[in-house]
């Protein structure tokens, strides 16, 4: 039972690490240098929920990028950029954003895409999560989980192999013992 629990906890941790990049968790690693020198690539940022009405110019907001904009402008699913203008539109509040180390974003951020503002950052903690998001990281996760499961259940697999071995070769062993 302890082995299954350890395996489940490990799988949950891997899924949580995977979801940080997708913006599902209240924290995420910084990918890229568009917000240098304020936010450094590889740091972990903690996102604080905020109402759209509370966001003001100068705040660094974290927002979801709609799939059509991701494809057209080659943007990641979640971005953290500084608000340079607050707009009141017919559809509600919207923001113009820009990276401190990059130009202005070519689209307006809608209020329903807001995830929150950057509360604080933890240096270097995002690097492992960024690695796990890469193709090599995914191969590593799958390999490590398989090896961990094999390690946890190696004794059971060995006993099962012995039972199969005895079941398959039992008639030959009995015949050998009778003839001796």
Order of alpha helices (4+ residues) and beta strands (2+ residues): alpha-beta-beta-beta-alpha-beta-beta-beta-beta-alpha-alpha
